[in-house]
Amino acid sequence: ELARRWLAGEPWGVVAADLVAGGVMEGDLVRALQQLADLAGGLPRLDPAFRDPVARLRHRLLRPPVVPADLAE
C-alpha cells in the first residue's frame, strides 16, 4: 500500500503522516522505508528536509534494544 501510493506520485510527507496518524508501529515503518529504499536504489524521493530525520529514525530503530542492567540478570 505504501509503495503503491508513493510510486503513484503521492508526496512522501503525506504518506508518512498518514502512517503515523494511523498508529503504525515504528518497526513497520522502518521495514516499509527499507523496502522503498531498496526499490528506489537509495532513500526514497524524500524532500531534503525529511532525509535526515528518516535516516536518524532508521538508525535508532535498527540498533539492538538496550536492556537495563537490573533486567539483564
N, CA, C and O atoms as CSV, one atom per row, in Angstrom:
chain,resi,resn,atom,element,x,y,z
A,1,GLU,N,N,0.836,-1.196,0.000
A,1,GLU,CA,C,0.000,0.000,0.000
A,1,GLU,C,C,0.876,1.252,0.000
A,1,GLU,O,O,0.672,2.165,-0.800
A,2,LEU,N,N,1.857,1.282,0.913
A,2,LEU,CA,C,2.754,2.440,0.992
A,2,LEU,C,C,3.505,2.624,-0.319
A,2,LEU,O,O,3.567,3.728,-0.862
A,3,ALA,N,N,4.074,1.534,-0.823
A,3,ALA,CA,C,4.833,1.625,-2.075
A,3,ALA,C,C,3.931,2.055,-3.227
A,3,ALA,O,O,4.339,2.858,-4.066
A,4,ARG,N,N,2.710,1.528,-3.274
A,4,ARG,CA,C,1.784,1.881,-4.347
A,4,ARG,C,C,1.477,3.375,-4.328
A,4,ARG,O,O,1.499,4.030,-5.370
A,5,ARG,N,N,1.194,3.912,-3.148
A,5,ARG,CA,C,0.887,5.343,-3.035
A,5,ARG,C,C,2.093,6.191,-3.420
A,5,ARG,O,O,1.969,7.186,-4.134
A,6,TRP,N,N,3.269,5.776,-2.931
A,6,TRP,CA,C,4.480,6.561,-3.207
A,6,TRP,C,C,4.818,6.527,-4.691
A,6,TRP,O,O,5.139,7.556,-5.286
A,7,LEU,N,N,4.744,5.327,-5.291
A,7,LEU,CA,C,5.071,5.202,-6.708
A,7,LEU,C,C,4.045,5.904,-7.593
A,7,LEU,O,O,4.352,6.280,-8.724
A,8,ALA,N,N,2.834,6.080,-7.083
A,8,ALA,CA,C,1.806,6.804,-7.831
A,8,ALA,C,C,2.051,8.308,-7.805
A,8,ALA,O,O,1.330,9.071,-8.447
A,9,GLY,N,N,3.070,8.730,-7.062
A,9,GLY,CA,C,3.431,10.141,-7.050
A,9,GLY,C,C,2.929,10.918,-5.851
A,9,GLY,O,O,3.091,12.137,-5.784
A,10,GLU,N,N,2.313,10.213,-4.894
A,10,GLU,CA,C,1.844,10.907,-3.699
A,10,GLU,C,C,3.059,11.391,-2.902
A,10,GLU,O,O,4.017,10.637,-2.729
A,11,PRO,N,N,3.034,12.632,-2.418
A,11,PRO,CA,C,4.196,13.146,-1.680
A,11,PRO,C,C,4.520,12.275,-0.464
A,11,PRO,O,O,3.628,11.856,0.273
A,12,TRP,N,N,5.803,12.016,-0.271
A,12,TRP,CA,C,6.243,11.152,0.818
A,12,TRP,C,C,5.791,11.684,2.173
A,12,TRP,O,O,5.397,10.900,3.036
A,13,GLY,N,N,5.839,12.986,2.377
A,13,GLY,CA,C,5.428,13.555,3.663
A,13,GLY,C,C,3.986,13.223,3.998
A,13,GLY,O,O,3.660,12.981,5.160
A,14,VAL,N,N,3.117,13.209,2.993
A,14,VAL,CA,C,1.700,12.879,3.204
A,14,VAL,C,C,1.552,11.402,3.560
A,14,VAL,O,O,0.807,11.052,4.475
A,15,VAL,N,N,2.261,10.538,2.836
A,15,VAL,CA,C,2.193,9.101,3.102
A,15,VAL,C,C,2.686,8.809,4.516
A,15,VAL,O,O,2.036,8.074,5.259
A,16,ALA,N,N,3.826,9.378,4.892
A,16,ALA,CA,C,4.388,9.144,6.226
A,16,ALA,C,C,3.468,9.693,7.308
A,16,ALA,O,O,3.285,9.051,8.342
A,17,ALA,N,N,2.886,10.866,7.088
A,17,ALA,CA,C,1.980,11.452,8.082
A,17,ALA,C,C,0.752,10.567,8.276
A,17,ALA,O,O,0.290,10.396,9.404
A,18,ASP,N,N,0.220,10.005,7.199
A,18,ASP,CA,C,-0.926,9.101,7.315
A,18,ASP,C,C,-0.558,7.851,8.110
A,18,ASP,O,O,-1.353,7.359,8.910
A,19,LEU,N,N,0.649,7.344,7.882
A,19,LEU,CA,C,1.087,6.160,8.623
A,19,LEU,C,C,1.169,6.447,10.111
A,19,LEU,O,O,0.697,5.658,10.929
A,20,VAL,N,N,1.768,7.573,10.459
A,20,VAL,CA,C,1.930,7.924,11.870
A,20,VAL,C,C,0.564,8.183,12.504
A,20,VAL,O,O,0.302,7.730,13.619
A,21,ALA,N,N,-0.305,8.907,11.802
A,21,ALA,CA,C,-1.642,9.207,12.326
A,21,ALA,C,C,-2.458,7.931,12.507
A,21,ALA,O,O,-3.306,7.856,13.397
A,22,GLY,N,N,-2.209,6.942,11.680
A,22,GLY,CA,C,-2.928,5.677,11.773
A,22,GLY,C,C,-2.398,4.757,12.846
A,22,GLY,O,O,-2.926,3.660,13.031
A,23,GLY,N,N,-1.363,5.175,13.563
A,23,GLY,CA,C,-0.819,4.373,14.649
A,23,GLY,C,C,0.087,3.252,14.179
A,23,GLY,O,O,0.196,2.224,14.847
A,24,VAL,N,N,0.738,3.433,13.041
A,24,VAL,CA,C,1.637,2.389,12.550
A,24,VAL,C,C,2.777,2.185,13.548
A,24,VAL,O,O,3.275,3.139,14.146
A,25,MET,N,N,3.175,0.940,13.712
A,25,MET,CA,C,4.294,0.629,14.600
A,25,MET,C,C,5.583,1.113,13.946
A,25,MET,O,O,5.732,1.047,12.726
A,26,GLU,N,N,6.510,1.597,14.762
A,26,GLU,CA,C,7.763,2.118,14.211
A,26,GLU,C,C,8.512,1.053,13.426
A,26,GLU,O,O,9.112,1.354,12.394
A,27,GLY,N,N,8.486,-0.188,13.901
A,27,GLY,CA,C,9.172,-1.258,13.182
A,27,GLY,C,C,8.597,-1.471,11.792
A,27,GLY,O,O,9.330,-1.736,10.839
A,28,ASP,N,N,7.267,-1.353,11.683
A,28,ASP,CA,C,6.628,-1.480,10.371
A,28,ASP,C,C,7.059,-0.350,9.454
A,28,ASP,O,O,7.286,-0.556,8.261
A,29,LEU,N,N,7.170,0.853,10.022
A,29,LEU,CA,C,7.602,1.998,9.226
A,29,LEU,C,C,9.029,1.794,8.736
A,29,LEU,O,O,9.340,2.107,7.586
A,30,VAL,N,N,9.897,1.275,9.595
A,30,VAL,CA,C,11.282,1.031,9.190
A,30,VAL,C,C,11.333,-0.010,8.078
A,30,VAL,O,O,12.076,0.150,7.109
A,31,ARG,N,N,10.549,-1.075,8.214
A,31,ARG,CA,C,10.534,-2.096,7.152
A,31,ARG,C,C,10.028,-1.505,5.839
A,31,ARG,O,O,10.567,-1.792,4.770
A,32,ALA,N,N,8.995,-0.682,5.929
A,32,ALA,CA,C,8.473,-0.047,4.716
A,32,ALA,C,C,9.518,0.876,4.098
A,32,ALA,O,O,9.689,0.902,2.880
A,33,LEU,N,N,10.215,1.633,4.944
A,33,LEU,CA,C,11.275,2.511,4.441
A,33,LEU,C,C,12.372,1.704,3.766
A,33,LEU,O,O,12.893,2.104,2.725
A,34,GLN,N,N,12.725,0.558,4.362
A,34,GLN,CA,C,13.774,-0.267,3.772
A,34,GLN,C,C,13.329,-0.803,2.416
A,34,GLN,O,O,14.114,-0.824,1.468
A,35,GLN,N,N,12.073,-1.235,2.321
A,35,GLN,CA,C,11.571,-1.740,1.046
A,35,GLN,C,C,11.579,-0.645,-0.012
A,35,GLN,O,O,11.965,-0.880,-1.157
A,36,LEU,N,N,11.153,0.549,0.377
A,36,LEU,CA,C,11.152,1.651,-0.582
A,36,LEU,C,C,12.567,2.044,-0.968
A,36,LEU,O,O,12.835,2.360,-2.127
A,37,ALA,N,N,13.477,2.024,0.007
A,37,ALA,CA,C,14.863,2.364,-0.292
A,37,ALA,C,C,15.451,1.353,-1.272
A,37,ALA,O,O,16.162,1.724,-2.206
A,38,ASP,N,N,15.151,0.074,-1.054
A,38,ASP,CA,C,15.622,-0.958,-1.974
A,38,ASP,C,C,15.030,-0.741,-3.363
A,38,ASP,O,O,15.721,-0.884,-4.372
A,39,LEU,N,N,13.759,-0.398,-3.403
A,39,LEU,CA,C,13.061,-0.181,-4.663
A,39,LEU,C,C,13.653,1.003,-5.423
A,39,LEU,O,O,13.786,0.967,-6.646
A,40,ALA,N,N,14.003,2.044,-4.686
A,40,ALA,CA,C,14.489,3.274,-5.307
A,40,ALA,C,C,16.003,3.286,-5.491
A,40,ALA,O,O,16.547,4.207,-6.099
A,41,GLY,N,N,16.689,2.261,-4.965
A,41,GLY,CA,C,18.141,2.240,-5.064
A,41,GLY,C,C,18.789,3.275,-4.157
A,41,GLY,O,O,19.891,3.741,-4.445
A,42,GLY,N,N,18.144,3.631,-3.103
A,42,GLY,CA,C,18.633,4.629,-2.146
A,42,GLY,C,C,17.451,5.128,-1.343
A,42,GLY,O,O,16.386,4.510,-1.365
A,43,LEU,N,N,17.614,6.224,-0.641
A,43,LEU,CA,C,16.482,6.759,0.109
A,43,LEU,C,C,15.354,7.106,-0.851
A,43,LEU,O,O,15.608,7.520,-1.983
A,44,PRO,N,N,14.121,6.942,-0.415
A,44,PRO,CA,C,13.001,7.318,-1.282
A,44,PRO,C,C,13.089,8.777,-1.706
A,44,PRO,O,O,13.911,9.543,-1.202
A,45,ARG,N,N,12.237,9.135,-2.628
A,45,ARG,CA,C,12.227,10.518,-3.125
A,45,ARG,C,C,11.724,11.442,-2.021
A,45,ARG,O,O,10.596,11.932,-2.072
A,46,LEU,N,N,12.549,11.664,-1.056
A,46,LEU,CA,C,12.153,12.494,0.077
A,46,LEU,C,C,12.493,13.944,-0.193
A,46,LEU,O,O,13.487,14.260,-0.847
A,47,ASP,N,N,11.658,14.804,0.316
A,47,ASP,CA,C,12.022,16.214,0.387
A,47,ASP,C,C,13.303,16.266,1.210
A,47,ASP,O,O,13.402,15.559,2.213
A,48,PRO,N,N,14.289,17.076,0.825
A,48,PRO,CA,C,15.544,17.127,1.584
A,48,PRO,C,C,15.338,17.343,3.081
A,48,PRO,O,O,16.154,16.885,3.881
A,49,ALA,N,N,14.281,18.022,3.472
A,49,ALA,CA,C,14.024,18.253,4.896
A,49,ALA,C,C,13.699,16.954,5.628
A,49,ALA,O,O,13.868,16.879,6.845
A,50,PHE,N,N,13.236,15.932,4.910
A,50,PHE,CA,C,12.876,14.670,5.544
A,50,PHE,C,C,14.040,13.689,5.602
A,50,PHE,O,O,14.001,12.750,6.396
A,51,ARG,N,N,15.073,13.878,4.786
A,51,ARG,CA,C,16.134,12.874,4.688
A,51,ARG,C,C,16.842,12.617,6.015
A,51,ARG,O,O,16.994,11.462,6.410
A,52,ASP,N,N,17.275,13.660,6.705
A,52,ASP,CA,C,17.989,13.460,7.968
A,52,ASP,C,C,17.110,12.826,9.039
A,52,ASP,O,O,17.545,11.870,9.681
A,53,PRO,N,N,15.878,13.322,9.262
A,53,PRO,CA,C,15.042,12.664,10.279
A,53,PRO,C,C,14.764,11.195,9.969
A,53,PRO,O,O,14.753,10.367,10.880
A,54,VAL,N,N,14.539,10.858,8.699
A,54,VAL,CA,C,14.281,9.465,8.343
A,54,VAL,C,C,15.532,8.629,8.577
A,54,VAL,O,O,15.443,7.520,9.104
A,55,ALA,N,N,16.682,9.139,8.198
A,55,ALA,CA,C,17.929,8.402,8.416
A,55,ALA,C,C,18.176,8.188,9.906
A,55,ALA,O,O,18.592,7.103,10.313
A,56,ARG,N,N,17.923,9.219,10.728
A,56,ARG,CA,C,18.107,9.075,12.183
A,56,ARG,C,C,17.124,8.064,12.764
A,56,ARG,O,O,17.492,7.264,13.624
A,57,LEU,N,N,15.879,8.097,12.299
A,57,LEU,CA,C,14.878,7.147,12.786
A,57,LEU,C,C,15.285,5.722,12.434
A,57,LEU,O,O,15.232,4.835,13.286
A,58,ARG,N,N,15.688,5.497,11.193
A,58,ARG,CA,C,16.116,4.153,10.790
A,58,ARG,C,C,17.301,3.699,11.619
A,58,ARG,O,O,17.335,2.556,12.076
A,59,HIS,N,N,18.278,4.581,11.821
A,59,HIS,CA,C,19.465,4.216,12.592
A,59,HIS,C,C,19.083,3.837,14.020
A,59,HIS,O,O,19.556,2.831,14.550
A,60,ARG,N,N,18.219,4.653,14.643
A,60,ARG,CA,C,17.826,4.410,16.036
A,60,ARG,C,C,17.039,3.112,16.166
A,60,ARG,O,O,17.269,2.344,17.100
A,61,LEU,N,N,16.127,2.859,15.255
A,61,LEU,CA,C,15.267,1.688,15.376
A,61,LEU,C,C,15.957,0.395,14.970
A,61,LEU,O,O,15.539,-0.682,15.395
A,62,LEU,N,N,16.992,0.476,14.167
A,62,LEU,CA,C,17.674,-0.737,13.736
A,62,LEU,C,C,18.764,-1.178,14.705
A,62,LEU,O,O,19.346,-2.250,14.543
A,63,ARG,N,N,19.044,-0.343,15.724
A,63,ARG,CA,C,20.006,-0.759,16.748
A,63,ARG,C,C,19.341,-1.771,17.667
A,63,ARG,O,O,18.127,-1.717,17.862
A,64,PRO,N,N,20.118,-2.700,18.239
A,64,PRO,CA,C,19.515,-3.636,19.192
A,64,PRO,C,C,19.033,-2.888,20.433
A,64,PRO,O,O,19.625,-1.878,20.814
A,65,PRO,N,N,17.966,-3.371,21.066
A,65,PRO,CA,C,17.471,-2.689,22.261
A,65,PRO,C,C,18.475,-2.773,23.401
A,65,PRO,O,O,19.235,-3.735,23.517
A,66,VAL,N,N,18.459,-1.754,24.229
A,66,VAL,CA,C,19.331,-1.728,25.402
A,66,VAL,C,C,18.539,-2.289,26.569
A,66,VAL,O,O,17.463,-1.789,26.898
A,67,VAL,N,N,19.077,-3.330,27.194
A,67,VAL,CA,C,18.410,-3.947,28.342
A,67,VAL,C,C,18.998,-3.348,29.605
A,67,VAL,O,O,20.213,-3.396,29.794
A,68,PRO,N,N,18.165,-2.780,30.484
A,68,PRO,CA,C,18.691,-2.239,31.743
A,68,PRO,C,C,19.417,-3.324,32.524
A,68,PRO,O,O,19.033,-4.493,32.480
A,69,ALA,N,N,20.460,-2.937,33.233
A,69,ALA,CA,C,21.314,-3.892,33.950
A,69,ALA,C,C,20.511,-4.757,34.919
A,69,ALA,O,O,20.799,-5.945,35.062
A,70,ASP,N,N,19.515,-4.184,35.584
A,70,ASP,CA,C,18.767,-4.973,36.568
A,70,ASP,C,C,17.866,-6.029,35.917
A,70,ASP,O,O,17.435,-6.963,36.592
A,71,LEU,N,N,17.579,-5.897,34.634
A,71,LEU,CA,C,16.774,-6.898,33.935
A,71,LEU,C,C,17.627,-7.910,33.184
A,71,LEU,O,O,17.131,-8.952,32.758
A,72,ALA,N,N,18.894,-7.606,33.024
A,72,ALA,CA,C,19.771,-8.462,32.225
A,72,ALA,C,C,20.182,-9.727,32.965
A,72,ALA,O,O,20.651,-10.682,32.346
A,73,GLU,N,N,20.012,-9.742,34.264
A,73,GLU,CA,C,20.474,-10.907,35.046
A,73,GLU,C,C,19.502,-12.048,35.015
A,73,GLU,O,O,19.752,-13.089,35.622
